[in-house]
């Protein structure tokens, strides 16, 4: 059973006594009365991160991945809580110093503060991060409007290539390896966008499981489909070079997730505003497709208008 | 290194940019500006619960243990978040139905609602519960006053005897076994006390690691010690019978934790009020000792005024 069916069948009804739980069908909890936004995520060694050889980087990745949930909903994260399970080796003085230093750097960079947590002995290394922000409004999933433009912030695919390097599935020169693994561990999340998103986005979320998987989730309750132009999907100059030299397929690299960029839709009338905000903040925002009526099938087209098949739609937890 | 040193040395400074984190030296996070109270705890198979043969009961235990943190600070829990790591066997349809049913029962009993969470595949079963409540005030640790009376709610020790039964370290008849294991899995936490505590308690917390260990924590920053009367520490009629028939020592049974009763201190002037509240709510509240100046050594005395030695002061996570 996949995690979505599990949640729907066994947990959704438990959340329905409060509108704040958003039917467990959005990225965050939002209690309008108390202006409270919460996201909870667990990160396990071996599935969310390969190992703990670089504790300083693993910690940065999971903190960014957690606060990215709030940022993509238009909310500034304020507090985070860490519940850490691990053993003596995981939490040696050497590792703890690195973890502490990394957290301090992330706190300064993203203006967040450690609120609390738990430390538990276990031979399985695992972190649960609870991120908390305050806002009188958020941008929801499933509020997309027909003919909306679809946008993403930043570039996609760099993080996945970094993962391939770490897994030794691809070999690059040192400079390239360092670039892509850095993108994997320290995704360039867009904090400044949080304050602006609400002025133009109808619907938004962050890309964690993969562009296609997450776009499906963004509109899953709506009678819409999407059309994406592969050529328009933004990738870095570094990734372009690799695609060319290694003869890799773009579509299979940009839909694997871990990007932590903002995926959102906006009315056509907002195009000028979005360009202005993008320039002002110095944040790349790219239109990659449109929302359409469900009578049309969701598709990704290449420069010849040919529909492309996606092999792997992204990451799902199966039970 | 024990968990307290770990938190103090590596994490405390990260929390000090906000008073809400209470220096990571209390049981909850309390953001006065937003009336927000949060507690985060992780529960791992093999350390916080023995196994998952009774998922319905394990779930009840961890939910109660989590919301107990808020209740003991005078706060009604409102939302809880579950982040669950496990495999196909842990989260079979059979188990999920039981988990869902248990959660529904706890929701109705304690007036709480599922706010969200995460489900993650892992071969190590683990739950992190985030509990959230709203209050303009809480009862802190380290606000004890000299000569305060020390109180506990309910009875102590039943839960630990239940654990011994489950671990097959002690053999009792079926009726007794059922009683004590029920107390282990479903501690009789005192929700109604949450609303009243603030009217008399100077300082409070719940007993999770053990009476002595937790009392040490309650006053750890203060220049006080305590004197407890073993005879006054409340135990159930069932436990009294077992102590007698099995010739077990009371002190070693009532300081092992998992009680989830409220431990608090109050001025002598509140004695009448506390009795009144206890009668009105039908909740047993027992005075078990006093707070004294640190020039006197912390002690537990028996009926002959003899000081008793405690072998095991409670549960600590070591790294």
Interface residues (C-beta under 8 A of the other chain):
Chain A: X1 X3 X6 X7 X9 X10 X11 X13 X14 X15 X17 X18 X20 X21 X22 X24 X28 X29 X31 X34 X35 X36 X38 X39 X40 X41 X42 X44 X47 X48 X79 X81 X82 X83 X84 X85 X86 X87 X88 X91 X93 X96 X97 X99 X100 X103 X104 X107 X113 X114 X115 X116 X117 X118 X119 X120 X121 X122 X123 X124 X126 X128 X130 X132 X134 X317 X318 X319
Chain B: X1 X3 X6 X7 X9 X10 X11 X13 X14 X15 X17 X18 X20 X21 X22 X24 X28 X29 X31 X34 X35 X36 X38 X39 X40 X41 X42 X44 X47 X48 X79 X81 X82 X83 X84 X85 X86 X87 X88 X91 X93 X96 X97 X99 X100 X103 X104 X107 X113 X114 X115 X116 X117 X118 X119 X120 X121 X122 X123 X124 X126 X128 X130 X132 X134 X317 X318 X319
